[in-house]
Amino acid sequence: MFENKRIGVIGAGVMGKALINGLLHSGHVQFTQVWASVKSESSQKKLSEAADYPVYTDFSDEIGKTDIFLVCTKPRYVAGVLDLLKDSGKLKPGCLIVSIAAGVTISRMKEHLGPSVALIRAMPNTPCKINEGITVYSPAAGVSTEHKAIAQSIFSSVGQVIELDEVHLDAVTAVSGSGPAYIFLIMESLADGGVRVGLPRDVALQLVSQTVLGSAKMLQLAGKHPAALKDEVTTPAGSTIAALLTMEDGKIRSVLARAVEEATRTARGLGNA
Ligand SMILES: NC(=O)c1ccc[n+]([C@@H]2O[C@H](COP(=O)([O-])OP(=O)(O)OC[C@H]3O[C@@H](n4cnc5c(N)ncnc54)[C@H](OP(=O)(O)O)[C@@H]3O)[C@@H](O)[C@H]2O)c1
């Protein structure tokens, strides 16, 4: 699928690098097929020293040779990047542009690229760095099966992949895009609790991280509702129900659910920044 294809990653920061590494480690793509770009000379120097592929601050010479562009800059830079691609006049017919920027809609991107460019909007998350990510992608109208398969293959090299209508992407951003931060905050808080009752910090963190990992795997494998799995831990008159009621007193459910609602609203506005 990637044979003889050239892939350019515009914005090789946290997510851009994760995608390049996933693609290279998957074996689908050789490092000779990849280039990356960053904004600053300092990032260019740092990444060049570590990478086997070219890293540019000015990638204009690559535009006409590239089949797949992954746009991984912060949302506010996306319009400028797309203008640069379009205005170069060098985009190959049949090339594919995939953007992972939060909040930047397909219709917004089409305003810069024109209607005929194949475009996919996607939302991965940072566990892509260890191939445990999850990505939702939404193709623009008319995107070919081959281009969808390319997106599927890129993101499955770093974790699970779902195709969904674009209408859901801001909600996806709020749940799984930002989700690792919520889980880390919860894990830090649980470890703090362990430290408060006398556990060494490193032991508390190990207990918490393996508990989260094991619980997530149980949810994925058991095919049960999380409430049923919670009930299995909750002995009558025991310590778990005491903790759960304390959490309910703090309105933990509505706090977490409302946080997702707020993040969705914020994500929706990021493309207009
Ligand atoms: N981080 C997440 O958890 C996450 C999850 C899902 C989606 N996303 C989306 O992924 C995108 C990138 O996020 P990130 O966390 O990876 O950001 P990041 O680490 O700050 O990386 C952004 C990269 O873009 C480069 N850049 C900026 N302007 C550029 C331009 N005009 N041309 C080429 N490169 C340019 C920056 O170069 P310099 O290093 O020189 O500044 C940097 O390397 C965002 O749009 C975000 O919405 C992020």
The ligand as a Gaussian input file, in Angstrom:
#p B3LYP/6-31G(d) Opt

LIG

0 1
 N       -0.661000      16.199000      22.146000
 C       -1.786000      15.504000      22.130000
 O       -2.185000      14.849000      23.103000
 C       -2.618000      15.456000      20.877000
 C       -3.550000      14.431000      20.714000
 C       -4.291000      14.395000      19.541000
 C       -4.134000      15.370000      18.564000
 N       -3.235000      16.362000      18.780000
 C       -3.088000      17.388000      17.749000
 O       -1.811000      17.202000      17.196000
 C       -1.285000      18.440000      16.794000
 C        0.140000      18.546000      17.304000
 O        0.153000      18.464000      18.692000
 P        1.513000      18.143000      19.448000
 O        1.161000      17.969000      20.872000
 O        2.255000      17.070000      18.728000
 O        2.273000      19.541000      19.247000
 P        3.824000      19.872000      19.376000
 O        4.532000      18.831000      20.151000
 O        3.917000      21.301000      19.808000
 O        4.346000      19.768000      17.875000
 C        3.990000      20.674000      16.875000
 C        5.109000      20.646000      15.858000
 O        4.706000      21.459000      14.759000
 C        5.831000      22.192000      14.340000
 N        5.340000      23.343000      13.557000
 C        4.683000      24.429000      13.964000
 N        4.384000      25.227000      12.923000
 C        4.866000      24.626000      11.835000
 C        4.889000      24.947000      10.475000
 N        4.342000      26.092000      10.029000
 N        5.468000      24.078000       9.615000
 C        6.020000      22.952000      10.067000
 N        6.037000      22.577000      11.357000
 C        5.461000      23.413000      12.228000
 C        6.535000      22.558000      15.606000
 O        7.876000      22.912000      15.333000
 P        8.813000      23.526000      16.496000
 O        9.218000      22.369000      17.340000
 O        9.950000      24.097000      15.739000
 O        7.994000      24.543000      17.213000
 C        6.422000      21.233000      16.364000
 O        7.468000      20.354000      16.002000
 C       -2.210000      19.534000      17.327000
 O       -2.936000      20.093000      16.265000
 C       -3.126000      18.808000      18.286000
 O       -4.457000      19.321000      18.226000
 C       -2.462000      16.422000      19.886000

